Amino acid sequence: MSVGFPKTENVAQCLDVVHVTWSENRDREVFDDAIMLEVSRAGGLLHAGQRMSKDLAFQIDVGSRKVLARVASCVYDGYGYVVRFTVRSREWFPSAYQPAIVKFSGIDVSPAARRRKPSHAA
């Protein structure tokens, strides 16, 4: 997919569920569980159930901390919203957030894959 990131940015395909929050009209906090589809040091791509306006600041829960992100684009795809976002924090990927499943160029580099022992053909 790699929607909108510079060609020099290493974008990883991933699959994970993240909790996101943002404020609407200063008095209403909105919550959603979204599916993370791509991740890079500059941001990512997620699929959310609710529309998020361009330039909206929101938080992504990553373990015990929250990372501030900003919506770069949000497009309805018939099932929900594909949201491209950016982050400025160094406390993002891969230092603070590591998705459950991660692939760089088709190679599984998820934490679970690193713990698996390679199988040898007999």
C-alpha positions in Angstrom: 0.0 0.0 0.0 2.6 2.6 1.1 0.3 5.5 0.8 2.0 8.9 0.8 5.3 8.3 2.5 8.6 9.4 0.9 10.3 6.6 -1.2 13.3 6.9 1.2 11.1 6.0 4.2 11.1 2.3 5.2 7.5 1.3 5.4 6.6 -2.0 7.0 3.4 -3.9 6.4 1.9 -4.8 9.7 -1.2 -6.1 11.5 -2.2 -5.0 14.9 -5.1 -3.5 16.8 -4.5 -0.1 18.5 -6.7 2.1 20.6 -6.9 5.7 19.4 -8.5 8.8 21.1 -9.2 12.4 20.1 -11.4 15.3 21.1 -14.2 16.8 19.1 -15.5 20.2 20.0 -13.3 20.3 23.1 -16.0 18.6 25.2 -16.4 15.2 23.7 -13.7 12.6 23.7 -13.9 10.0 20.9 -12.5 6.5 21.2 -11.9 3.9 18.5 -10.1 0.6 18.1 -8.3 0.7 14.7 -6.3 -1.8 12.7 -2.7 -0.8 12.0 -1.8 -1.8 8.4 1.5 0.0 7.8 4.1 1.6 10.1 7.2 3.6 9.6 9.3 6.0 11.7 7.3 8.9 10.1 3.8 7.5 10.9 1.6 4.8 9.5 -1.7 3.7 8.0 -4.6 2.4 9.9 -8.2 1.4 9.3 -10.7 3.0 11.7 -14.4 2.7 12.2 -14.9 6.5 12.5 -14.0 9.4 10.3 -11.0 11.5 11.3 -10.6 14.9 9.8 -7.4 15.9 8.0 -4.9 17.6 10.4 -6.8 16.2 13.4 -4.4 15.5 16.3 -5.0 12.2 18.0 -3.3 9.8 20.4 -2.4 6.2 19.8 -2.0 4.0 22.9 1.2 2.0 22.7 1.7 0.0 25.9 2.0 2.3 28.9 2.3 5.5 26.8 0.4 7.5 24.3 2.0 8.8 21.1 0.6 12.0 19.5 -0.2 11.7 15.8 -1.8 13.9 13.1 -4.1 12.8 10.3 -2.6 13.3 6.9 -5.6 11.9 5.0 -8.7 9.9 5.7 -10.7 8.1 2.9 -13.8 6.0 3.2 -13.4 2.5 1.7 -16.8 1.0 2.1 -16.0 -0.7 5.4 -14.5 2.2 7.4 -11.8 4.8 7.0 -8.3 4.4 5.8 -6.3 6.9 7.8 -2.7 8.0 6.9 -1.0 9.7 9.8 2.3 11.2 10.8 4.2 11.3 14.1 7.0 13.5 15.2 7.9 11.5 18.3 11.1 9.5 18.5 9.1 7.3 20.9 7.3 5.6 18.1 8.4 2.8 15.8 10.4 0.7 16.4 11.6 2.0 19.8 8.2 2.3 21.6 5.8 0.5 19.3 6.2 -2.8 17.7 3.1 -4.3 16.0 2.1 -7.9 16.6 2.9 -8.8 13.0 5.5 -6.8 11.0 6.9 -7.5 7.5 9.6 -5.6 5.7 9.8 -6.5 2.0 7.8 -9.7 2.7 10.1 -10.8 5.4 8.4 -11.5 8.8 10.3 -9.5 11.5 7.5 -9.7 14.1 8.6 -10.3 17.7 6.9 -13.8 17.5 8.8 -14.6 14.3 12.1 -13.8 16.0 11.4 -16.3 18.8 10.5 -19.1 16.4 13.3 -21.6 15.6 13.9 -22.2 11.9 12.5 -25.5 10.6 14.9 -27.7 8.7 13.7 -30.0 5.9 14.6 -33.6 6.4 
